[in-house]
Amino acid sequence: MARALVPIFVLFAAAITQASVVRQFPPFERLELLENPNQRLTPRADEDTYRLPNNTEPISYDVTISTNVHTGETGFSGTVVITLEVIENSEIIVVHARQLANFSATIRQADGQGNDIALEYTQDIDREFLKFFANGVTFTAGTKWLLTIKYEGNLRTDNGGFYLSTYTDENGATKYLATTQFESTDARHAFPCYDEPAKRANFTITIHHDPSYNVISNMPVNEAKTSSGVTSFEPTPKMPSYLIAFIVSEFVYSNGELNDLPQRVFSRKGTEHEQEWALTTGMLVEKRLSGYFNVPFALPKLDQAAMPDFAAGAMENWGLATYREEYLLYNTENSTVDTQTNIATIEAHEDAHMWFGDLVAIEWWSYLWLKEGFATLFENLAVDLAYPEWDIFQTFHAANYQRALITDANPNARPLTYFVEKPSEIGLLYDGISYAKGGSVLDMWRHALTNKVFQRGLHNYLEANKFSSANETDLFDAIALAAREENFPVKATIGEMFSSWTRQGGVPLLTVERNYDDGSFTIKQEQYTDDKNYESSMLWYVPINYAVHSSPDFRNTMATHYLLKEKEMTVGDAKTNKDDWLILNKQSTGYYRVNYDSKNWQLITEGLISRPHKIHPRNRAQLISDLYRFASSGRVPHGTLLQLLTYLPKEDQYAPWSAANTVITLFNRYLGSDSAFGNFQFYVNHLVNEQYDKFGVNDVHGEQHLAKYTRNVVINVACLAGLESCLKETKDKLQTLVDNGTPIEANLQAPVYCNGLKQANDETFDFVYNKLMNSNDQAERRLLISALGCAQSSKQLEKYVSSSIDKSNKLRTQERYTILSPTYSRGEVGLLVCIDFLLENWEAYGNLNAGFGGGNPLYSDIIGMSAYVVTDSQKAKLQELVDKVKGSAFVPSTLQSSVDDNIQANMDWLSANREPIISWVSSFRNGSPAISASILAMALCLLASKLF
């Protein structure tokens, strides 16, 4: 059969010659890097340390806080009694405090001897140190003391620390609540403390509040010490301060119990009916996690709470995880499969933290990946164990895995383990490296070493370090022990292999050259960057496996070969047939990219066109993603990618269509105003027409979970290609909702709203706009905020973006700065509307509250818009805005250079990529190679039907 496919080679030979210029990827593919620049932060010897001195250690805290939040009052008062041990003789005791005031403090010996000693204090505002001392008093090593601090503070309004949140109840009344978000350094805002992750202690929390309110915290209520208006909790196990949480509210809950663990889900009144999915999933996920680790959940209960205002997506407070409402509440009638999946994976992420981060803390924030990487892995693995029919790792591959590879393509990408000290530096670590790369690298080793070894290694790690803190070496030692216990041979020490991935940044590129005479192949490794001419000496210990056409078995993902931190190796025992395709990295579990010689790319494309199902869906997705990177960086001809994509009419899986959608959408963004854009649309129409006809625009009850994701991608690609049936059917569905009130099926709302609004009149637009303003469903609001930006009428979009600064409307604080991005990212009309809006309203927009941890929205959106500038006229228009805001307090002095860099990267991309893409798709439309490919595809189908 393979010999009959040789004519495809002619199509490859006709591909456009690679340009010699250096390729740079467009900045809207690098938004992760814009948000987290990963600047190398080298400590200087002359700087004061931001770490607490180690002269004292906390043993326990007794925290009492009084609040009148029921009235909306922000002031609160507190008393904290810290039992501490003196480690070395000292005259001062140092703790953290942020935005607290009116301190008074006393200290006495913990054994009850002696009297209270009044303390004086000084504050180091920059380092947020509170230093206590008494004249003539030295605290002797080995002694224990009770430090009592009284203080006052104010609830914050930026969703950080101990903060105020509001919502409107079913009767239209404004309700107030007080809640917490302490990671990474905000426990010090609620009470003075040793606010570092390794400073574990026991905490007893007592809250004074209005009797009409209730309080929840990490531990169960201590009934003996609780009375009307006073809620006290049982002491916690030893834990870090950033994991403490308490919520003072009128929340209601649902409860259940599984695996001998009581669980509850809390939310505002009126949403009780939306708690069931989170409760059920939470119980099942906890059971799967504790079973996988063979380590029971350590606390006597587990609560999940949905917050009306929450800057983070969710937070793993031990025993009381908190979430945005849209990530915990599920309405069986209106919520989408995307919401259902998000709730399951985000809940699994936070539950995984109950072991990785809570039971075992990280020694310091430099090891953030050690908890966030595991949580990212288990948000998928736990859901896969709970709902195996979902095939959730396709979404992992489409999201986190790709995000990591893109982020890590920066030549200056930081390592996973990375020195930080200041709070501002710590914040930079919450990025695609710690989360997505951490999860991807861990998943690679789970497969390479086998799940059995990996699972036992995690058990060893958790048991050895529980109620304590750990670093990466502790993990490596635990997995090495597991390998010995399971008699599993390893090619080098676990520490050597793993540290090559944690202590240096970047991602490998493997280049495969086949010997078609003897069946062997050679693998070379180098650091992958978007600049093919970049040189690096970095090498990794790379686990390898492979599948071939004559034995297309992708099930066993254990490594069969290793590149042992060497430049290249030859696999001489492969004995592959010269007509076989060869694919490395089964199921795309290894964290690296793979390039092949031109003949093997030809064989892979032939295999995809004839029998795509023989290649694993995640490998099909990665072939597309890798080829896009290689074509756009000048490593392979663009025709190699464009020809491979012609197999898509036979593709029905989510991960490959997600990868294809990324490529098509990016090409569309650059070529949308090109005179030959119609040829590109013709090509995309050819790719998507058959699958659009199959999936349609109607939801199908009982179909496989990911089919609903795939349908939405196919609809968006079909409408982008201008497929008349797609444009008509999405417009009709939206119009039927407006005219007759006929609901759009929940799972079709995102593509129908977006593509319908592209064609909407003012009446239809206003209908959707008002629907947003009046909705109390946070997931629906997020969907509508995104969809309204799809409109292509300047008048409609002007109304929409102006709503961001109209304080009389019903947008929530954290929604106002999310309006512009879905508008300027949907095309030139929206981009120009946003620029014009900011030219007139830049001060008002710059004054929006960006929320906890957020940058100024004016600066963020100017940088974001520059990532979508692809013409000289757009560049000139944006420059007007930059000139107007330069020098203001809202933007840094680097604004101009950042904007210039982004725009130049886009222009460079167009210079390098436009001509070969347009040339190829134009030839495709004109029948060469389109006719050849079509005839060949039919011949292949006929041949396959006879042979198989």
N, C-alpha and C positions, 0 to 999 in steps of 0.2 A: 504493500500500500504506500509506504513512504516514497518509493521511487516515482509513483504517479503524481506526487506533489512537487516535484522538482521545478516545474514552470514558475512557481512563486518566486524563485530566485531572480527571475528577470525583473520582477517588480522591485525587489530590494536593490538590485544593481542600478536601477534607474533613480534611486533616491538621491536627493540633493546632497552635494558634497558639504561636509561640515565646515562652517566658518571658522576662521582662525582667531577671531576676537574672543576675549575673555567674557564668559557669560556671568551675569549677576541675576539672581532671582528677584522677582518683583517684591517690593516691600509688603504688599498685602498677603504674601505667603509667609512673612516673617513678623507678624504682629506680636507673636510671643516674645520676640527679641526686642521689639519696641517697648513692650510693657515691662520687660525684665532684661535690662541691658547686660546683666552678668558681668559688670565691671570687676576687674580683678582688684580685690581689696587687700592690699598688703599692709599688715600692721607695722607701725613705725615705733622705734624704741623710745622716742621722746613723748609719745602720747600716753596719757593716763589710761589705765585699764577701765573698761566698763563692767568688768566682772566684780562681784562682791569679794571682799577679802575672806579668806578661809579661817579666820580666827574664831568664829562661832558657827554653830550649826543649829537649825531648828529641830525640835523634837515633836512639838504639837502646837496647834493654834486653837484658841477659843474665840470665835469671832461673833460679835453681837452688833447688828445694824438696825437702826430705826428709820422708817420711811413713811411718808404720807403720800405715796404715789397715787393713791386713789383720787386725789384732788388735782393731780397734774403737777404737784409741787416737786421741784427737782432737788431741793436740799435733803441731805441725809446726814446722820451722825452715826458714829461707830466706836466700839471699843474692841481692841484685839489684845488678848493675853497670849504671849508667845513663851512657851517653855523651851529654853535653849541650853545648849552645852557649850562651854568655852573650850576650844581646841588648843589654843596657845595663849599665854598671858597677853592681856590687852587692856588698854584704857578706854577703848571705844567699842561700841556695838553698831554695826551698819546694816540697815535694811533698805528696801526700795519703797518709794512712795511717789505717786504721780497725781498732780492736780488735787491734792488734799491739803488741808490747812488747819490752823488752830490746834496744834498738837500739845498735849501734855502727857508726861510719861513718868512712871515710877518703876523701880525694880527691886526685887527681894529674892533671897535665896529660895530655891525650890523645895528645900527640906523643911521650910517653915521657920527656920531660925533667923533671928535678926529682924529689923524693922524695914519698912518701905524706904527706899532711897529715891529722893526726887532727882530726876535727870534733866540736864540741859541738852540742847540739840543744835546742830547746824545742818543746813541743807546744801547739797550740791545739785543744783537744778539741772545742769546739763546731763549728768550721769544718773540723776534721779535717786541719789543716795540721801538717806536720813541717818545722821550720825549722832548717837547718844553717848553721853559721858557724864561723869560726876567728878568734881574736883577732889583729888586725893584718893580716888577709888581705882583699884586695879582688879580686873576680873581674872581670876587665877585659872590656869588650865586644869581641866578635869571637873570643875564645879558646874552646877546647873542652876539656872535662874529663871524667874518668872518676870518677863518684861511686859508691862501693861501700858498701852498707848491709847489715848482718847484722841479723837480727830473729827473733822467735818469735811464733807464733800458735796458735790452736785452731780446728779445724774447727767451723763453726757447725752448729746443728741446726734452723734455721728455713728451710732451702732457699735461703739467700742467701749470696753471696760464695763462699768455698771451704768446702764443707759436706760433712757426713757423711750418707750414705744407707744404708739397710739393706733387705734382702729375705730371704725364706725360699726356699732352693733346693729341688730336687725331692726331696731326702732329709729335708727338715724342718729343716736346719741354717740358722742365721742367718749371712748374708754381709754384708760391709761394703764400701763403695766411697766414694771421695772424688771429688767433681765440682764444677763451678763454675756460677754464675749471676751475672754481673757487671753487666748493665744495670740501672740507669743509672750507679750510683756505687759499685759493690762490687768492682771490681778492686783497689782500695786495701786490701781485706781480705786479699788473697792476697799482695800485695807492694807496697811503697811505689812510687808512680808519679804521673805527671801525668795525673790521672783526669778528663780532659775530652775530649769527642768530637773537637775540632779538633786536639788535640795528638797527631798521628799520628807513629809511629816504627816501626822494625823491632824485632821481638821474637824472641829465641832462648830456647826453653824446655827445661830439663833437669829431670827428676824422678827422685829416688832412691826406690826402693820395694822391696817384697819380690819376689824373683825369680818367685814363683808368680803375680804379677799382671802385667797389661799396661797400657800408657798410650797414649792417643791425644790428639792436640792439633790445632791448626789446620793444621799443615803435615805433610808426610811425615817419617818417622823418618830421622835422620842416622845411617846404619848405621856410619859410621866412628867416631862418637863414642859409640855405644851398646854396652853390655855387660850382663851379667847383673845385674839389679837397678838399672840406670841406663839411662834412655831419654832420648835427646836428639833434638831436632827441627831441621829446616832453618829458617833465618831466615825470618820472614814478610816480605811487602811492608810498606810503611808503612801502619799501621792504628791505629785508636783502641784504648785499653786495654780498654774495656768489651766488645770483641769477642773477646778472648783466651779460650780455653777449654782445659781438660785434664781427663781422666777417668782415674782410677787404679782398676782393677777387674779382674774375671775375665770380662768380656764376650766374647761370640763374635760373628762377623759373617758376612754374605753379601756377595758383591761382584759387580760387573759393570762394563761400560764401554760408553758410547755417546757419540758426538760427540767422540771422542778424550779423554774425561774419565773416569778411574776413579772409581767410586762404591762406597761400602760402607754397610751398615746394621748397627749394633751393638745388642745387647741381652743380657740375662742368659741363661745357659745354660738350655736347655729351651724356648726360644722361637724357635729358628732357623727353624722352619717357618712362622713368622708374619711373616717379614721380606720375603717376595717382593713383595707388593703395593707396599710403600713403596719398595723398590729399583727396581722396574719404573717406577712412577710418577715417582720422583725423576729417573731418567734421561730419561724422556720430557719432563717439565716443564722440566728444564734446557735441553734441546735447543730447545724452543719459546721459552723466554725469551731465550736467546742469539740465536736467529734473529730474534725480534721486535725486539730492541734493536740487532741487528747489532753487538754488542759481546761478545766471547767471555768465558767465565768466567775469572777472573784467576788462580786458584790451580791447582796441579798435581793436586789431588784434592778430592773432596767427600764427607764422611762425615755420616751421620745417626745419632743415638744415642737410644735409648729409656731413660728414667730411671724407676726405681721410685718415687722421691720427687721431685716437681718442682712448685713452686708456680705458675710460669708455665705457660701452655699449651705454649709452645715458645720457642726462642731462636735467633737467627740468627748465632751465632758463625761468623765467616768460615772456611769450610772444615770446620766441625764444628758442625752444628746439633744442638740437643738438644730432646727432646720428652717429654711424658708418655707412658707406655707406650700408653695408649689412643688416642693420636694418631699412632702409628707402627706398631703391631703389628696385623695383620689375619689372623684365622683363617678360612679358606675355608668351614669347616663351621658355625661359630657366630657369626661377626661379621655385623653388619647393613649394609645399604646406607648407613645413616647413618654408621657407622664408616668404611666405605670412602670415602665422600665427604669426611668430616672429614679423613682422612689425606691425601687428594689436595689439598684446599684449604689445609690448614695447612702441608703440605710446600711447596706453591706459594708461600704467604705468606713462609715463611722463605727459600726459594730466591730470591724476588724481592728480598729484603733483600741478597742477595749483591751486587747492583748498587746498590740504593737503601738506603744506610746503611753498606754495607761498602766497595764500590769508591768510592762517593762518600758521604762522611760528611756529617752536618749540622753547620753551624758551631757551633750551640749548641742546647740542648734546647728553646728557644723555637720551633724549627722542627721539632718532633717529627713533625708531620703530613707533612713532606716525605719521610719514610721510611715511616711507618706508613700514611699514606694510599695511597701507591703499592703497598705490600705488600697492603693490603686490596683494592685494585682488581685486582692481578694474581693474588691467590689465586683469583679467579674467571676472569679473562681467560686466564691460563695454562692452567687446567683446561679452559676452553672450547676453547682451541686444541688441547689434547691429547685431549679427549673431547667433541667438539661435539654428539654425540647426547644428552648429558646435559641440555642446556638449563639450564646451571648458573646463569645470571643470574636465573632465577625465584627461586632460593634467596637470591641476593644481594638481590633486591628485597624478599623477605619478611623478611630479617634485617637486614643492615647499613643498607640504605636506610631502612627504617622506624625502626630504632634512632636513626639520625641525625636524622630529622625530629622524633621525639619529644623527644630531648635538646635540640634547637635551638629548641623552642617556648618555652623559658624566656626571659622578657624579658631576663634578665641572662646569657644564654649567652655564653661567651667566644669570641673569634675563634680561627681556626685558628692564626695566628701570635700568640704570647702571651708576654710577658716573664715569665721565672722565673729564680731564682738558687739558692735553697737546695735541698738534696736533697728536703726535704719538699714544696716547691713543685713540683719536677720530677715527683714521683710523681703529682700531681694531673692531669698532662697525659695520662696513660695512660687515656683515656676515650673515649666515643662521638664526641667532636669530632675528636680526632686520627685515630682509626681509621675509623669509619663515615662521618662527614661528609667527612673527607679523601678517602676512596675514592669517595664519591658525587659530590663536586664534580669530581674529576679525570675520572670517567667521563662526567659531563655535557659537559665540554669535549672529551673524546675523540669524542663524537658530534657536538657542535655544529660543531667545526672540521674534522671528518672524521678517521677513523682514520689516514689517510695523513699528514696534517699532524702529528697528535699523535705518531705513531710516529717520524717523522723528528725531531721536537722532542726526544723522549727520547734518541734517539741523539746528537743534538748536545749535550745536557746531560751525558750520561755521558762522552762523549769529552773535553769541555772541562774536566771537573772530576775525572777519575779519579785515584785515589790522593791525593785532596785532600778539601776540604770545601766545602759550598755553602750558599747561602740561597735564599729564594724568588725573588729577583730574577734569580739565575742561571738558574732554571727558566724564568721568563717570557721572558728574553732568548733562550734556546735555542728555545722554541716560536715566538717572533716571527721568528727567523731561518728556521725551517722553513716558516712561512707565506710568507715572501718567496721561499724556494727553490722552493716548489711553486706560486708565483704565485696564492696563495689570498687573496682580498680579505678584510679584516677591517674591522668597523664602527668600531672604536676601537683604541687600542694594546692589545696583549696584557697589558701591565702594568696598564693602567687596568682592563681587564675582569676579570682574575684577582684583582687585589688587592681589588676590591669584595667578593669572597667569602672572602679570607684575612685581611683586616685589620679586619673587623667581624663580630660574631656574628649569630646569627639566621638565619631562612629566609624567603624571600618567599612571600606569598600573592598569586596573580593572580586577579582577579575579572573575569569575562568577561560583557559585556552585548552581546547581539546586536541588530542592526537587521534585523528579519525582512522589511522591505520592500525594501531594496537589497542585502542579503546581506553587508554589512560587519559587523564587530564591534569593540568597544573593549575594551582590556585595561588594567586599573589594577593597580598593584603597591603593596603595603604589607608591613610586617613581620608575619609570622604569629605569634600567641601564642594560648594557650588562653583568654585574656581578650579577647573581641571588642571591648571598649571601650578596650583599651590603644592609646596613640598613640605613634608613632615617626616620626622623620624619615629613617630609613635607606632607601636605595635601592640597587639592584644593576644591573649590566649582565646582563640576562636573555636567554639564547638561547631562541627560540620556534620551534616548528613545529606543524602540526595536520593532522588527518584529518577527513573528513566522510563521512556515510552513503553518498552517491552515488559517492564515491571512497575506499573504506576501505583505503588502502594505508599500512601502518605501517612499511614497510621502510626507507625513507630517513630517517635521523634527523638529518641535517645541519640546522642552524638556517636557517630561511628569513627570519626577522624577528628584530629585537632591540628590547628595551626598553633604551635607552641611558642608564641611570641617570636615567630620567625617570619621573614619576608615572604617566603613562598614554600610550597610543598607540592609533590606530585602524588596523586592517587593512582597507583599502578595496578591495584587489584579490582578496578571497576569493570574492565572488559565490556564496555558499552558498545553496542552495535552502531556503526557509522550513520545509520538512518534513524537512530533513536534521538528524541530530544532528551536533554539532561537538565534537571532542575535541582539546584542546591537549596537547602533550608526548608525542609518539609513543614508544611503548615505555616511557614513564615514565622516560626517561633524564635529564631535567632535574631539578635539585634544587629543587623548589618544590611548593606545593600549588595547586590550581586550583578555584575555585568558579564556578558558572554561574548565569545567570538561571533562574527556575523552569521556564520552558517548555523550555529546553534540557535540564535535568535530566529533564523528562518525556520528551523525545525519546530521550535516552540510555537511560532505563529501558525504553521501548518497544523500542528496538533490542536491548537485552540479552535481553528476554523472547522476542523473535521469532527473532533470529539472533545469539546471543552470540559465535559463532566469528568474526564479522566484525570484532570489536574485539580488539586484541592482549591476551593473557593478563595482561601486566604492567599494562596500562591498566585492565583489568577489576579487578585487585587494587587499584589506586590509587584508582579511583572509590569502592570500598567504604571504604578507609582514610580518604580525604578526607571522605566523607560522614559517617562516624562522628564525626570531629573537628568538622565543621561543625554537626552536630546537637547534639552534647554541649556545644558552646560557644555555642549559640543563634544560629548563623548561618543555619541552614535548619531547617524543621520535621522532627521525628523521623520522621514518616510518609514523607518523601522517602527516607530511608535504608531504613526497613523495607520499603517497597514495592520499592525497587531489589533488595533481597536476595531477593525472590520469584523471581528468575530462576535461583537456585542449583540447582533440580532439573535444569537442563541443563548445569551447570558440572562439568567433569572435570579441570581443571588445578590444579596445586599452589598457585601464588601467590595466585589469587583465594580458594581455600578456606582458605589460611593467614590471609588478611586477614579473611575471614568468621569463622573460628574465634576470632580475637582479639576481635572484636566480641561474638560470642555468649558467649564465656567471661567477658568483663567484665560483660556484662549478667547472666549467671548468678550471678556472685559477689555482685552487689548485690541481686538479686531472689530469691535462693534461699530466703529465709525469708519471702517475701511471701505473703499469703493468696491472691493471684491467680497464683502461680507456675505453676500448671497451664496457664494460658492461654499463657504464654511457652513452656513445653515443647511445647504443641500446635503453636505457630507454628514452632519449630525443627524439630519432627518433620516438618512439611510441607516444610521446606527441604531436609532431608537424606535423607529416606526413599528417594527414587529412586536417588540416588548410592550409598547404602549397599547397596541391592539389587544395584547394578552391581558395586561393588568387593568386597563381602563381607569375610570374615575369613580368607581363605586366600591365601597368596602365589602369584603366577603367574609361572612361569619364562619369561624372555625378554621380559617387558613393558618398556615404556619406563622409564627410570631413575626419573623423578619420580613415576611412578604409585604406587610403593611409599610415597613420602612422602604422596601424596594419600590413599591408602587409610587410613593411620594417622590422619590428621586427620579423615576422614569417620567412622571408627569412634568416635573420641573424641566428636565432636559428636553422633552418633547415640545413644551411651550416655548422654551428658549429657541428651539430650532424652527419655530414658526409653524409647527404642524397644525393645520387648520382645525382638525377635529379636537385637538387639545385646547386650543384657544376658545373654541365655541363651547365645549362642554364645561370648562371651568367657569366661563362667564355666565353660562345658563344656570349653573348650580348656585352661584352667588346671587344672581338676579331673582331666582326662585325664592331664596331666603328673604330677600328684600320685599318682593311683591306678595308672597303668600305665607311667609313665616315658616316655610319648610326647612327644617334644620339640615345643615350640612353634617354628614357623618363625622363624628369626632376625629377619626383618623385621617380624614381628607381635608380638614379645615386649613392646615398650613398651606398646602399647594393651591387649594381652591381660592382662599382669600387672596393670596399673593398674586396669582396669575389672573384672577378675576379683577382685582383692583388695578392691574396694569391697563385694563380696558374700560374702567368704570366711569360713569358720569358722576356729576357732583352729588346727586341724590344718593347713589349707592355708596360713594365715599363717605358722605356724612352719616349714613346708616352705620357703617362699620366704626367710624370715629366715635359716635355716640355710644355704641356698644362697648367700646373700650372704657369710656368715662364712667359708665354705669355698672360695669362688672365688678363683682366682689370675689371672683375666682382668679387667684394669682397666676395660675398656669394659663388661663385664657387671656389674661391681660398681657402676659409676656408674648403669647402668640400674636395677638392683635397689634402690639407695639412693633413687632417685626414686620407683620403683613402690611401695615399702613405705609411703611417706607417703600413698598413696591410700586405705589402709584406713579404714573408717568405724566401727570398733569401738574404744571408749575403752580397753578392756583391752589390745587388740593394740597400739595406738599408745603406750600407757604403757610397754609393754615396749620398743618401738622407740626412743622418744626417750631412755629411760634408758640405752640402749646407748652413747650418746654419751660418757658419763663412766665407763663400766665398762672400766677399763684391762685387765681379764683377757680381754676378747674379742679378736677378730681384726680389728677396724677399724684402719685406718692412721691415723696422726696427722692427715693432711690431710683425712680423711673424717669425723672426729668432729664437726666444726663444720658439716657439710653435711646433717645428719640432720633438724634442726628445720624448715628452710625448705620442703622438699617436704611436710612434715606440716601446718604452719599455713596453707599456701597452698592446700590442697585442700578447705577447708570449715570450718564452725564446730566440728565435733567435734575436728579436729586442732588448731585454734587454741586451744581451751580446754584441751586436753591439754598443749600446749606451755606455756601460761601456768602451769598447775598444777605442771608439772614444774619450771619455773624458780623458782616460789615456794618450793619445797623445796630446790632444788639450785643456786641462782644462783651461789654462791661456787665450787663445783666446776666449773660450766660456764664461769664467767668466767676460770678458771685454765687452760683449754685453750690449747694452743699454736696461735695463729692462723696461723702460718707467715709466710714472708717477705713483708713489705709489707701484711699483713692487719691489719684493725682488731680490737678485742676482740670475740669472738663473742657475748658477752652483750649488749653494746651494739648490735651489728649486728642481732641477731635481735629485740631489743625494738623497734627501729626498723622492721624488716621486718614484725613482727606488727601494729604500729600501722597499717600500710598495708592490712591486711585487716579492720580493725574497722569494722563497718557497723551495729551496733545499740547501744543504750544499755547493755544488759547486758554485752556484750563490752567496751565502753569501761570500765565499772566494774571488771570483772575485771582488765583490763590495768593499770588505775590502782593496784590493789593491789600489783602487781609493781613498778611504777615507784616507788611510795612505799617499797618495801622496799630497792631497790638505790640509790636516790638518795643521793649523798654517798659512795658507795664508790669505790675506785680504778679500777673497771672501766668506769665511765661518766662522760662529761663533764657539766659543769653545764648544758649545753644539752639534756639528755635530755628533760626535761618539755616544753619548748617545741617540740621536734622531734616528739614524740609527739602533742601537741595539734594541731599544724599538719596532720599527716597525717590524724588522725581528723576534724578539722573539714572538710578537703577532701572526705573521703568523705561526710560528712553534707550538705555543700553540693551534692555531685553528686546524691545521692538526692533532695534537695529540688527540684532543677531538672529531673531526668530521669525519675524513677520514674513520675509520673502520666501523662505523654504516652506513654511506652513501654507501660505496662500498659493504658492506654485503647485504644491502637491494636491490640495483640495480642488484647485481649478482643473488640474489634469483629471482628477477623479470624476468631476462633474462632466467633463468633456469625453469621458469614455475610456481614458487610458490613465490609470489602470482600472477604472471602475468596471468596464465591461468584462475585462479579463478576470477580475476578482469575482464578479457575479457568476460568470460561466463556470469558473473553477470551483466555486462554492457548491454549485448544483452538481457538478461532476463528483465532487468529494462525497456529497450526501448519497448519491447513487451508488458509488463504490462502497461506501461504508455499509449501506443497507445489504449489499450482496455478500460482503466479506464477514459481517458480524451479525 
